[in-house]
Amino acid sequence: MTLYMPLFRSCSTLRPLTQLHAHLLVTGLHRDPLASTKLIESYGQMGSLQSSRLVFETYPCPDSFMWGVLIKCCLWNHLFEEVVSLYHHMISQQTQISGFVFPSILRASSGFGDLSIGRKIHGRMVKSGFDADSVVETSLLSLYGELGCLDDARKVFDGMGDRDVVSWSSIILSYVENKQAREGLEMFRWMIFEGIVPDSVTMLSIAEACAQVGCLRLAKSVHGHVFRKEIEADVNLSNSFIVMYSQCGYLYTAEKLFQNINNQSISSWTAMISSYNQSGCFQEAVRTFIEMQESNVEISAVTMMGILYSCARLGWLKEGKSVHCFLLRKAMDSGLDFLGPALIDLYAECWKTRNCEIILHLSGEKNVVSWNMLISFYVREGLFKEALVLFVQMLTEGLIPDSFSLASSLSACASVGSVQLGHQIHCHTMKRGFLDEYVQNSLIDMYCKSGFVDLAFMIFDRIKQRSVVTWNCMMCGFSQNGNSVEAISLFDQIYFNRLEVNDVTFLSAIQACSNLGYLEKGKWIHHKLVTYGVRKDLYIDTALIDMYAKSGDLRTARRLFDCMSERSVVSWTTVIGAYGMHGQKSAAISLFNQMVESGINPNEITFMNVLSACSHAGSVEEGKLYFNSMREFGVEPQTEHFASVVDLLSRAGDLTGAYDIIKSMSRPVDASVWAALLNGCRIHRRMDMIKSIERELTEISTDDTGYYTLLSNIYAEGGNWNEFGKVRSMMKVIGINKVPGHSTIEIDKRIYRFGAGDTSNCQTEEIYIFLEKFRSLAQEQGCGVERSSSMIDTSMFSKGYNVQKLQKEASNCMRNE
């Protein structure tokens, strides 16, 4: 049989291989296990997997090595599911497994993205005694690294007896690919310390790590290490240095390295184009591509992907179409396996979604990246429903989503409030064991935006290695859901554990203090913001103004505003709202006029703050003036503005005028508008209008309990307990409950929160005893304690009402509030 081995090596195409196969059949040599195994391998290398399967299935008793070769053939053709299926079939046949099989199975598990299968294979390796094999261990290390399980990868690496340059390179690559460049560089330092000499493959990962960190000094040090240790700098390493310097903001050095390369290959030109793109020099990237064509250098698909990216960022649809035509003429990547996502990106950036769909259907059945590109575009542009429809269609087509697909879809679920679909995606990721940081952060964000902050914190609490993004997601989630105390507690944990922080961390903490009116803590965080050296920007300055204003320190809020070098409409709106909140209507209107004079047009929220200031000051005419001037600034009045002006008129006693404004509305009347009028009726005791407003409210679908609570309290104040009971019963039928209110108080730099009927505080008993004594003292002094929303008319005793029952019902209702 050894005589035929050179013939196998000479078969460069399928035809001579089939002729050799026929000859082996005639001579009977096909029964030789070595011949059959070589046929399986040769067919697999040429892409004829069907012929490989035929040879394998016709062989009577395939051994472990033959199984391993067939599995490797499937792996070469990226048939990862087929690899896993063959492995399970091999186990069921009770074939003895050799160490040769495990690297292929582990690689397929990684490509398949299924961590649970990888863990099961790991368990079988341990049972079979192959966990000490260096090749198998390195494959296992790569599996965990590629799936983002760095803790597991590190355990495998630390348990390896013989760690060569390949295993060191593998663990370094795992860190770098998972965006933990500093850890990768630390491992490189340990590698040098242990006397392991890195090769060019190791230095490729180190160059990428330096690019991620963006430290020019470190990049120069790594570049010098290659020269000092005389590590062979091949073309790939030189190209990596070009990209490294460009990402460190040193494009000039990248250009010099490119010019000093004697024979500029395709990859060198491509690296330079990529460097220009990463530096935002898209026109220079196109110019370099033209020079590349003039140099008669062969153009690859990777080069074309870079140029398509340049055209997409520039919005050059015409030039992008020319590149697309060039691809068609050259028959380059005819199946769009590689360039499909880049073409989708081009047409999406130019808003040619129809072209995107055509490209997707040409390449999408086998290319997850193409689906990801269009889903992310829809999410980025606010087309959340379209993104979710595409995601479901992707699953229907049988494609397995990766972390990018899952994270983008979870973001869409959060934006449209589709928590049910988000929960299904969560279950899908749990089943596959595919929970990397990107997906976990998206889950936290989705649950927080859907109001399920407890589920979000459960996910957060189970994450062992939390990045600054994870902490920020949870802090924002707490703050947005009214759990500002918990958000500040997280910030304290970050600070006292000396974890990484950024401007978003401080922004979230400041917003939490703003929600609580927690001035002392806000000042402390402001101080830490300065000492940490975090660069203040427009968003942080605006958040600080809002925090100081809501905490009662209007002077500091104004001083911060006056010191701002740049002011946006949000900054002006915040300080206008601050003065309106403090009842300084004249100052708010003065700032509004200054804002208009500075050339910044007010938006919807600006007018809301001005109308609110007028409403609280009782300035009816000025409020009407600014409401009527909205369209002059190109701002169309929304429901909130109508509600504000109705509230203004209602508080002033002009209920008829408020009612006329409601009837003049061209848009559907929201419950908030009727509630503003209802509140005016309560203030001025216009019980004659209550019934008509109640009828309007019952016809509007709303889950806000505030309107119903206001209506029931009006009936309670008027002593109309029958109507009070009807409204509360209606709330129960609809299935809505009053959200418990709470108050906060700051004592000795700590925030305490109290709610109605709350007994969680350790001093609850003493507090209630004090309140009872205070109430008795007030009554002795002739000062009645008013409980306007639940007052009981004592004249009902003579009317035969069961006052005790009514008192109990009212007391229970008020306690629930």
C-alpha positions, -999 to 999 in steps of 0.1 A, spaced: 0 0 0 29 23 7 36 23 -31 3 41 -37 10 70 -12 29 92 -37 -1 87 -61 -24 101 -34 -2 131 -30 -1 137 -67 -39 139 -70 -45 176 -70 -80 175 -85 -110 152 -80 -108 134 -114 -74 116 -108 -85 108 -73 -116 90 -85 -95 71 -111 -72 60 -83 -102 50 -62 -115 29 -90 -81 12 -94 -81 4 -57 -116 -11 -60 -105 -34 -89 -74 -46 -71 -92 -50 -38 -68 -27 -20 -97 -6 -9 -101 -31 20 -68 -19 34 -77 5 63 -48 28 54 -61 31 18 -97 37 29 -86 63 54 -64 81 28 -94 81 4 -116 96 31 -91 123 38 -83 131 2 -120 135 -8 -126 156 23 -97 180 14 -112 185 -20 -146 192 -6 -163 160 -18 -176 151 16 -203 128 1 -175 106 -14 -158 105 20 -189 94 37 -195 67 10 -160 52 15 -164 53 52 -199 37 52 -188 9 28 -159 -1 50 -169 -30 73 -155 -20 107 -140 15 108 -115 20 136 -111 51 158 -85 66 135 -109 63 105 -137 79 125 -113 107 134 -104 114 98 -141 116 87 -148 139 116 -118 161 106 -132 162 70 -165 175 83 -146 201 103 -127 213 73 -160 219 56 -173 238 86 -201 212 92 -199 215 130 -233 199 137 -223 170 115 -191 166 135 -210 165 168 -235 140 153 -207 117 141 -191 119 176 -223 108 193 -227 80 167 -192 69 174 -199 67 211 -231 47 205 -210 22 184 -188 17 214 -157 25 193 -126 31 213 -118 68 212 -83 80 206 -68 114 215 -68 122 178 -106 127 178 -109 152 207 -93 183 192 -117 181 162 -147 177 184 -136 206 206 -130 228 176 -165 219 163 -181 227 197 -164 261 195 -176 267 160 -211 255 169 -211 279 199 -224 253 223 -206 253 256 -227 225 271 -214 201 245 -178 212 251 -182 206 288 -195 171 282 -166 163 259 -143 177 286 -158 153 311 -153 123 288 -117 133 282 -111 132 319 -127 98 322 -107 85 292 -75 98 306 -67 122 277 -69 154 299 -31 152 303 -24 152 265 -8 185 257 -25 188 222 -59 179 237 -54 204 266 -45 232 241 -76 225 221 -97 226 253 -80 258 262 -89 273 228 -126 261 232 -131 279 265 -112 310 252 -133 313 220 -165 309 240 -155 336 264 -152 313 295 -119 328 306 -121 313 341 -123 278 327 -96 285 302 -73 297 330 -80 266 351 -70 244 322 -39 264 316 -29 264 352 -34 226 354 -12 219 324 21 201 333 41 211 302 33 246 289 50 252 257 49 283 235 17 271 218 -2 269 250 11 303 262 1 318 229 -33 302 232 -41 316 266 -28 351 256 -50 350 225 -80 340 246 -76 371 267 -70 394 237 -100 381 217 -122 386 247 -111 423 249 -90 417 281 -58 430 266 -42 440 299 -46 404 312 -31 391 280 -1 414 283 3 403 319 4 367 308 30 376 282 51 391 310 49 359 329 58 339 298 90 359 294 97 355 331 95 317 329 120 317 300 96 308 272 107 324 239 78 338 221 74 333 183 58 354 157 23 340 164 26 351 200 37 385 190 6 388 167 -16 386 197 6 410 217 5 435 189 -33 433 189 -34 437 227 -13 469 224 -37 482 198 -66 475 221 -49 493 250 -40 522 227 -7 529 246 20 542 222 48 537 247 38 500 252 35 496 214 71 509 209 83 486 237 68 455 220 82 465 186 116 470 201 114 436 218 109 419 184 141 435 171 162 428 202 152 392 204 155 388 166 121 373 164 114 366 127 91 394 117 71 379 88 46 399 66 17 392 90 36 406 120 47 437 100 11 443 90 0 439 126 25 466 137 10 489 110 -25 484 125 -11 486 161 5 520 155 -26 534 138 -49 523 167 -25 540 191 -30 572 172 3 572 155 -7 569 119 25 586 107 46 556 120 22 532 104 26 549 71 64 548 74 63 511 82 42 505 52 65 525 29 96 506 42 82 472 32 102 462 1 76 440 -15 42 453 -5 19 423 -6 -19 422 -7 -20 420 31 3 450 35 -20 472 13 -50 458 31 -35 466 65 -28 502 54 -64 506 42 -76 492 74 -54 516 94 -69 546 75 -104 533 82 -97 529 119 -83 564 121 -114 578 103 -94 587 72 -118 571 48 -109 592 17 -72 583 23 -83 546 24 -100 550 -10 -69 568 -24 -47 539 -12 -70 514 -29 -66 533 -62 -28 533 -58 -30 495 -51 -48 490 -84 -22 510 -102 5 489 -87 -10 458 -103 -12 440 -70 -39 413 -69 -69 424 -48 -84 401 -22 -119 399 -7 -105 413 26 -93 444 7 -127 448 -9 -143 446 25 -122 475 37 -131 497 7 -168 489 11 -165 500 47 -149 533 36 -177 539 11 -203 531 38 -188 556 63 -186 583 36 -221 576 24 -208 571 -12 -235 550 -27 -224 555 -63 -188 545 -55 -200 516 -34 -221 503 -63 -191 505 -85 -172 484 -61 -201 459 -60 -200 457 -99 -162 452 -97 -168 422 -74 -194 408 -98 -170 412 -128 -142 395 -110 -165 367 -97 -150 375 -63 -168 358 -34 -197 348 -57 -216 332 -28 -212 364 -7 -200 342 22 -174 368 31 -185 401 15 -222 398 22 -221 416 55 -199 444 41 -224 450 12 -253 450 37 -235 476 58 -229 498 27 -266 497 15 -279 500 51 -258 532 57 -272 546 25 -308 535 36 -312 511 7 -329 484 28 -344 466 -2 -308 460 -15 -299 448 20 -327 422 19 -316 410 -16 -280 405 -4 -293 388 28 -313 363 8 -283 356 -15 -260 349 14 -280 348 46 -289 311 46 -254 302 56 -239 335 69 -249 346 105 -228 377 102 -251 390 74 -281 386 96 -263 403 125 -254 433 103 -290 440 93 -304 433 128 -279 457 144 -287 484 117 -325 481 125 -317 484 163 -294 513 158 -319 532 137 -348 525 161 -366 500 139 -369 476 168 -399 456 156 -382 450 122 -351 438 141 -372 413 161 -390 400 130 -357 395 113 -343 376 144 -373 353 145 -369 347 107 -333 339 113 -342 312 138 -369 299 114 -342 295 88 -323 272 112 -294 295 118 -278 295 153 -275 331 166 -242 342 182 -236 366 210 -240 396 186 -274 384 174 -286 377 209 -274 410 223 -289 431 195 -322 413 198 -323 417 235 -317 454 230 -347 455 207 -368 437 232 -359 462 259 -369 491 236 -403 478 226 -411 463 260 -413 427 247 -401 410 279 -417 377 269 -395 373 238 -366 386 259 -372 359 285 -373 332 257 -340 345 244 -327 343 279 -338 306 282 -322 299 248 -288 313 260 -291 293 293 -298 261 274 -268 266 252 -246 277 280 -237 307 259 -236 336 283 -207 359 276 -204 394 290 -220 411 260 -251 389 263 -253 392 301 -251 430 300 -279 430 274 -300 408 296 -295 431 326 -304 461 304 -335 444 290 -349 433 324 -342 467 339 -360 486 310 -389 462 313 -392 469 351 -379 435 363 -350 449 382 -349 419 406 -342 395 377 -316 419 364 -298 420 397 -300 382 399 -280 379 367 -257 407 378 -251 389 412 -241 357 394 -214 373 372 -180 366 387 -159 389 366 -178 422 362 -165 448 338 -172 485 342 -199 482 316 -217 455 337 -216 477 369 -228 507 348 -257 487 334 -269 476 369 -265 511 383 -285 527 355 -312 500 359 -315 506 396 -317 544 391 -343 541 363 -366 519 383 -366 541 414 -340 521 433 -316 550 436 -304 539 471 -293 506 456 -276 524 427 -255 545 452 -247 513 472 -232 498 440 -211 529 434 -198 526 470 -188 490 463 -170 501 432 -152 529 451 -142 509 482 -130 479 461 -110 502 438 -126 489 407 -125 505 372 -147 535 367 -155 558 338 -176 588 331 -208 567 327 -203 553 363 -202 588 377 -231 599 355 -253 571 369 -243 578 405 -251 615 401 -285 607 386 -292 585 415 -284 613 440 -306 636 419 -335 612 422 -331 611 460 -322 647 465 -291 634 483 -270 665 485 -242 654 507 -236 622 487 -238 642 455 -211 666 467 -189 636 477 -193 620 442 -186 654 426 -154 655 446 -144 620 436 -151 629 400 -125 656 402 -99 636 421 -102 606 398 -94 629 369 -125 619 349 -129 644 322 -162 663 327 -183 666 296 -216 681 286 -236 652 300 -219 651 334 -221 689 338 -258 688 330 -264 659 354 -246 679 382 -268 709 376 -299 687 379 -286 670 410 -278 703 429 -311 719 418 -332 689 429 -313 688 462 -321 724 469 -287 740 462 -298 762 433 -268 786 438 -243 758 430 -264 746 401 -263 781 386 -226 785 392 -219 752 374 -241 763 345 -223 797 342 -189 779 341 -199 756 312 -178 763 281 -204 746 259 -242 745 265 -267 724 247 -304 726 246 -305 700 274 -283 722 296 -305 753 292 -336 732 297 -322 717 329 -314 750 345 -347 765 334 -365 736 350 -344 741 382 -356 777 386 -392 767 378 -390 739 404 -379 764 430 -408 788 422 -386 814 405 -407 819 374 -391 852 364 -356 837 364 -368 807 344 -383 830 318 -352 852 317 -331 822 310 -355 810 283 -351 844 266 -313 842 269 -313 808 254 -333 820 223 -310 850 220 -279 827 220 -293 809 189 -304 777 205 -339 767 197 -360 753 226 -374 718 224 -406 701 238 -391 697 272 -379 733 274 -415 745 269 -427 719 294 -404 735 320 -415 770 312 -452 761 313 -447 743 346 -430 774 361 -459 795 350 -484 770 364 -467 769 398 -465 807 399 -501 811 387 -491 832 357 -520 824 334 -514 850 307 -477 842 304 -484 805 303 -509 810 274 -483 832 256 -456 806 257 -480 778 248 -492 797 217 -457 805 207 -445 769 205 -452 765 168 -432 796 160 -401 776 171 -412 746 151 -423 726 182 -457 709 179 -476 708 212 -478 673 225 -503 658 250 -480 668 279 -481 705 269 -519 704 267 -520 688 301 -497 715 315 -518 744 302 -550 727 314 -534 724 348 -524 761 347 -560 772 339 -575 747 363 -554 758 393 -563 795 385 -600 786 386 -607 790 349 -622 755 345 -643 765 316 -613 777 296 -594 745 305 -624 724 293 -625 744 260 -588 737 254 -594 700 259 -623 701 234 -601 719 208 -574 693 208 -570 676 174 -551 646 189 -567 620 212 -571 633 247 -549 615 271 -559 605 307 -533 630 320 -552 659 304 -585 650 321 -566 644 354 -553 679 353 -588 692 350 -600 668 376 -574 682 400 -587 717 394 -622 706 402 -609 692 435 -591 724 444 -621 746 436 -647 721 448 -665 718 415 -682 685 422 -707 692 393 -680 685 367 -666 653 384 -691 628 369 -685 640 333 -647 638 337 -651 603 353 -670 591 322 -642 604 300 -616 587 321 -633 553 321 -633 553 283 -595 558 281 -573 527 285 -546 535 311 -527 515 337 -517 546 357 -533 543 391 -528 580 399 -559 591 381 -582 566 398 -566 574 432 -572 611 427 -608 605 418 -614 582 448 -597 607 471 -620 635 458 -650 614 467 -635 606 501 -629 643 508 -665 651 499 -678 623 521 -693 604 491 -683 570 503 -705 551 479 -687 566 449 -654 561 467 -661 524 470 -672 521 434 -640 536 421 -619 514 443 -639 483 432 -634 494 396 -596 495 402 -598 459 415 -618 447 385 -593 464 361 -565 447 380 -545 478 390 -532 486 424 -519 518 438 -481 519 437 -469 523 473 -455 558 479 -424 564 500 -405 592 515 -367 595 521 -348 614 547 -311 620 551 -296 616 587 -259 615 594 -250 611 558 -273 581 554 -306 578 534 -336 562 551 -367 553 531 -402 550 546 -435 539 531 -471 538 544 -474 509 569 -437 502 566 -423 483 596 -389 473 582 -370 500 601 -354 488 634 -369 519 652 -404 515 638 -420 511 672 -403 542 687 -413 562 656 -450 553 658 -450 560 696 -435 594 690 -460 602 662 -489 592 685 -476 614 713 -471 643 688 -507 639 676 -521 638 711 -500 670 720 -513 687 689 -549 679 698 -544 692 734 -531 725 719 -562 727 698 -545 719 665 -564 692 647 -543 668 625 -559 670 591 -562 638 570 -581 654 541 -580 624 519 -597 601 544 -618 624 566 -650 608 579 -681 630 582 -695 623 618 -729 633 607 -731 599 591 -738 584 626 -773 599 625 -779 586 589 -775 550 599 -742 544 580 -719 517 592 -692 542 600 -668 517 615 -670 496 584 -664 526 562 -636 538 584 -620 503 582 -623 502 544 -609 537 540 -581 530 564 -572 498 545 -573 517 512 -551 545 525 -527 520 540 -523 503 506 -513 536 492 
